[in-house]
């Protein structure tokens, strides 16, 4: 059995809906327990006062990325069954800016607004109603917005494919970026804030160097695992065409012609071809 479970048929529709329900329930619960049910805490990252959003998002990206890499490298993940969204570069830049402005103004993103609404936040309810209204307007006016929606269409693109490197190399780069962000927000965070710091650890150059070596070791391990999992594709070689000969032919003396001598065999049982013949 390989992941993902639902697309590969390992679980049925009923089990899939039950799994989605409980995953969403736990996701919302941990978001609220992590403080993401407050618009003030969410918007504080844009004012450089609270780095919880940056740390949580980077941690989620790294965990999901490494999980997919390890699972695919060990043969536990069927990448062909994972849906890849198309890239619309221009439209996604515009959409990202709109989402960012809405995040700063309202203090919510679509997922956290549902968490805030479930915990009784009226501003989250207003944000969610606006989300539904925007979705309705987009659906009704899709024909007119279609050129913007498909602006910068690039098809299904993955970062390793665009950069022309292995996935493990990109993973190492993302992990290093996350470590740099964690270290920067720890060293140069808002130390004057009355709120307790998220990490009660001291960062030194020795610890940073050890973490960098661990990341590089991870990249080597992933690259080795993915390379060892690659199976050679057998090459199909067509057999040479054989011209049918009559069962018997009169020889020089009126008898049957002697059968042709078999071709010599090379060591190991591989038949040698005469000069000028082809095996393709």
Secondary structure, 3 states (H helix, E strand, C coil): CCECCCCCCCCCHHHHHHHHHHHHHHHHHHHHHCCCCCHHHHHHHHHCCCCHHHHHHHHHHHHHHHHHHHHHHCCCECHHHCCCCCEEHHHHHHHHHHHHHHHHHHCCCHHHHHHHHHCCCHHHHHHHHHHHHHHHHHHHCHHHHHHHHCCCEEECCCHHHHHCCCHHHHHHHHHHHHHHHHHHHHHCCCCCCCCCCCCCCCCCHHHHHHHHHHHHHHHHHHHHHHHHHCCCCCCCCCCCCCCCCCCCCECCCCCECCCCCCCCECCCCCECCCCCCCCC
